[in-house]
């Protein structure tokens, strides 16, 4: 796989050593078991896969290349490059400004941009409407378009579905930048609809099977369907694609749900009405989530998930971990305030809160650590260092890493 030029400050000697060792042992990535660091009376399990994925590294390289290749020019990012505060803050410190926030609210006027400025498209891509706006301003972005190739793969799959007259159902979060972009690109070719989970898939099935009056559809799915959508007609042939950071198993479950329902309705001719689209699932999303499942098979007392609080893929890792044992979603090592106190994010109430006595006092103590696809390895190392400083295990972690 291609090697990207990533700033050293995002890299980690500890994590690099661990990942390189695992890659040598398992070059085909068939072993998803975690890396176990035996520190005597404390053990730390690290997920087999975590941290920067291909799309994130690609975006970071493009953004810093834009800065390097354009000294003296103003360089802008359409919005956050990725959903990680450390990376975005570093870009701002190096001179990049944001045009809008993650909700699409302008942080400056479009008219303040000129054709001499440089604009970087973030990893999530952007809508056709925004692309047109950029074009009218004369901004050249093709060289610095960091849209993830796996997001573009979803767009291409949607276009192929459109050629076969399928309506595209996007499994995603309607307000997420990637889903907004996918919705915009897809509706240019065919009727499009967004659903966020299995519950909404079940609601939608009632319209697919004509069990509910079509007029109720517009209330239940307000703001999630393309212009001119007619549920009585446009749900006759469907295909499911996804926001690449959703739970892969949930996307597959939704696709299988529609597949089975249409099989029951149409028999063996169901393939005329349903398109199998499992190949739109992102490899990194799959790998990170599969590695998390393997991590959860070990005996654990507490889990730390590291990443930006607005990171969709990271929040889904938290959902998985919470089913196992106490799990804490932290943005960085400073969230570990002391041996007794932690600041962390509650994904259910969408608030940051403080908890006490988060680390069990018994020994041996079994800890797990993983991170989202937009989290720098350097931040994971800082979390490990902080935990080790707090817990003072009987075996030094440097000695443990040397023996890997």
C-alpha positions, 0 to 999 in steps of 0.5 A: 500500500502507498506510503504517505508523507505524514508530519512526524508530530502525528507519528509515534515510536511506540505505535509504529513499532507495534504496528510494524511487528504485527504487519511482519507477523501477519502481512495479509491481516488475517489475525485480528487479535489485539496486541497484549502488553504484559506489564506485570500487574497491569496488562494493556490490550491494543486493538489490531487496527486503529488510527489513520486509515488510507483516506485520512493519510491521503487527506493530510498529505494533500493539505500539507502539500497545499501549504508547502507548494503555495508559500505566500498564498492564502490556503483555505479548507472548505471545512474540517479536513477530518474529524480530529481536533488535533489535526485541524488545530495543527493545520490552522497553526500552520496557516490554513483557514476554514471556510465553513464549519462541519454543519455547513455554516459559513465562517467567512463570506464566499466573496472574500475568496479570490481566484488567487487563493488555494482551496482544499476539499476535505476527506468527506468530499463536498456537494455538487452545489458547493462545487458549483459555487467554488467553480464560479469563484474561479478557485482551482481545487482539483490538485488539492481535492482530498476526497477519500477514494472510498467515498468516491467509490460509493458515488460511482456505485450509486451512479451505476445503480442509477443506470439500472434505474434503482433508487439509492438508499444511503445508510448514514447520518443526514447531517454528516458531511460525507452523507450530504456529499453522497446524497448530492452526487447521487440525487443528480443521477437517481432518486435518493433517500437517507436512513440512519438505522434499522428502525428507519429501514423497518419504517421504510419497508412499509412504503416499499410494500405499499402497506402505508399511505404514501403521504405519510412518507414525507412526514416520516422522512422529511429532509431525507429524500431527493426532490420529486421523490414519489414513494409509490413509484420510486421504491420499486427498485432499491439498492443500499450504499453507506456513509463509509464510517457507519457500523459495517454490520448494521449496513449489511444487516439493513441490506439483508433486511431489504433483500429478504423482504423483497425475496419474500414478496417477489420470490426468486425474481427479487434481484430485479428489485434489489441490488446487492451493494455490499462492496461499498463498505469501507475496508478501514471501517471493517478492519477497525470494527472487526479488530474491536470485536476481537479486542472485546473477546479478551478479559477486560476491566476498562476500555479507552477509545481515543478520537474526535468527539464529532468522529462518526467512526470513533463513536461506533467503536464506543458503541461496541465497547460499551457492551463489554465493560466500562468504556470511556471516549476521550479526545486526548491524553489530557482527558485523563486528569488524574488517577481518579478523574476523567473527562469523557464524551457521552455519545448518547446525550452528546455531552462531555462529562467528568467521572471519578474512580474510573480506574479499578483499584484491583490488580491485576488490572486489564485495560484496552485501548483503541482509536478512531480512523482519524486519530494520530498514533502520537495521541494514542501513545500519549494516552498510554504514557499517561496511563502508565504514569498513573498506574506505575505497573510492575514491569516497565513498558519500554522493556515490554516493547523491546521484547515484542 
